[in-house]
Amino acid sequence: MSPGFGMDVTAEVLRLLQKGEWNSALWCMTGAQAALYRDKKSADDTLAYLESGEAESPPAEPECGGKSIGRVSEETGIPRSAIRYWEKEGLITADRNPANGYRTFTPHQVRKIRLIHTLRQAVYSSELAELKRAIGLLDPGNLEAAKTIARDSLRYLERMNGHQLKGAYCVYKLCERLNVPLSPSPRE
């Protein structure tokens, strides 16, 4: 299970199985699968954004200093708190609107935010130092490199999907060996 679900989920599933809490174990696995699906959708959205041309062309109406954090959050689906955290950790920098001091983001910064989100979910979920290193290597002006990162992230997620299928199959086989009823009995 570990290659597809990670050690935390695998350990939790095994603890639940040992306690005889089969349904809870299966729902724990389903939660991890749902998270992987959300990560894949996010990576798909990032790649579509990068390939649409929107990432390289300036907005139709120039904005004073760029997009606000609220607008970036709304357009990308990335919480403002995550964007602020990445700024605090040095993964991104935000410009400040001189009139009001609010954060503003250029198209290159928005692209970087999308890539951080994709990389964080797909590859470097728990390693902030590794994420910082990978982001440091990004050239904000290199759209082709950004597309390559998004495609690589999608390939990684596809491999994880296969690993999860194999892990789920192994749990199924374990349940079969232990004669665990996987279908609920009809309620009367």
N, C-alpha and C positions, 0 to 999 in steps of 0.2 A: 504493500500500500504506500509506503513512504515516498517513492519517486513521484507519485501523482498527487498525494494529499499532504505531504510534509510530515515531519515527525510529530508535531503537536496534535494534528487531527488523527493521525494513526494511533498515537498513544491514547487519546481520548476514546476512540472507537474501540480499541482493545480493552480498555478499562470497563467500558459499558458492556461489551460482550462478556467479559468475565463475571460481571454482576448479573448477567441474564437480562439486561435491558436492551433487547435486540432492536426494538423500534427506535429507541433513542440513538443507538449506534448508527442505524440506517439514516436517520434524519441528520445526524452530524455529517455524514458523508454527502448527503444531498445538499446541505448548506455549502460545503466546499465546492461542489460541482456548480452550484448557482453562482458563487463568487467567481469561479473560473469563467463562466459564461458572461458575466458582467464585464470582466477584464477583457475578454475577447471582443465584445461589442465596443468597448471604449477604444481598443486598439484599431478596430475597423473604422471607427469614426475619425480617429487621428489620421489614419492613412487616407481616407476619403478626403479629409480636409487638405492634406498635403498635396494630393493629386488633383484637386479641384482647381488649383490656380489661385484660390483665395489666399493661401499662405504667402504667395510671392507678390501679389498685387496690393497696392495701398487701398484703403477704404475709399469709396466713392466720394464721400464728403469728409474732408480732413477734419479730424477731431483735435481739439486743443490739447496737445501733449500726448495723445493716445487714448486707449480705452481704460475705463475705470475698472477696479477690481470686481465690482458688482457685475458689470457687463461681461467681463472675461469669464467670471464664474457662471453666469447665465448661459453664455454661448458654448462653453466647454463642458458644463456639468460638473466641474471640479469645485468643491466647496471653497469659499473664501478663506476659511481657517487653514486649509491645506496650502493655499497659495502664500498666505502670510508665514506659515511655518517654513516653507521652502525658502522664502526670502530670509527669514531669521537664520536658517542653517547655511545660507550662502549659495544655494543652488541657483537662485535667480536674483536679479536686482530690479527694482522698480524705480521709475522716475517719479518725481513729485511735481504735481501741478503747482506752480509758484503762486497762483491766486488763492488756493485753498489748502495746499499741503497734502492733498489726496494722492494715493498711488495711481500711476498711469502706466499703461503697457503698450509698447509698439508692436507691430505685427511680428517682428522677430522674437520679442519676448513672449508673445502669445504662443508662437510655434514652440518655443522652448518649454513653456508650461505644459503644453500638450504632450511633448516628448517625455518630460519628467514623469508625468502621470502614466504614460504608456510603459516606460522603463520600470518605474516603481512597481507597477502591478504585474508586469510580465516577467521580470527577470530579477530585479534587485529589491524585492519587497522588504527584507529585513536588514539590509546592509547599507546604512546611510553613507558610510565611507566609500563603498564601491559605487553607489549612485553618484556621489560627488565627483569621483574620478571619471566616470563615464560622461557626466554632464560637462565636466571640464574639457573633455576632448571634443565636444561639439563645436562646430563652427556655425554660429547663428545664421550666417548668410548662405550656408551650403544646403540647399533644399534637397539635393539628391542624397546627401548623407542622412538627412532627417528621414527621408522615405526608406532608406535602407534599414535604419534603426527600427522603424515601425514595422517593416516586413519581417525583420528578424524576430521582433517581439511576437508577431502573429505566429511565426513558425514554432517558436518556443511554446506558446499557448496550445498549439495543435499537438505538440508532443506531450504536453501535460495532460491534455484530454485523453490521449491514448493510454497514458500511464494510469489515469484515474479509472478508465474502463477496466484495465487489467486488475487494478486494486479492488474494484467493486466485484469483479468476477471471483477473485480469491476469497473475499468475504462471503460471497454467495456459496462457494464450494465448502467453506468452513461451516456455514449454517446447514448445508446439506449433510455433512458428515456428523454434525451434532444433532441432527433431526429437529432443527428449529423450524417451526411452522412460519413461513414467510407470508402467508395469506391469513388475514384475520378471519376468525370464525364468524358466521353470521350472527348478528344480535337478535335476540328474541324479544 
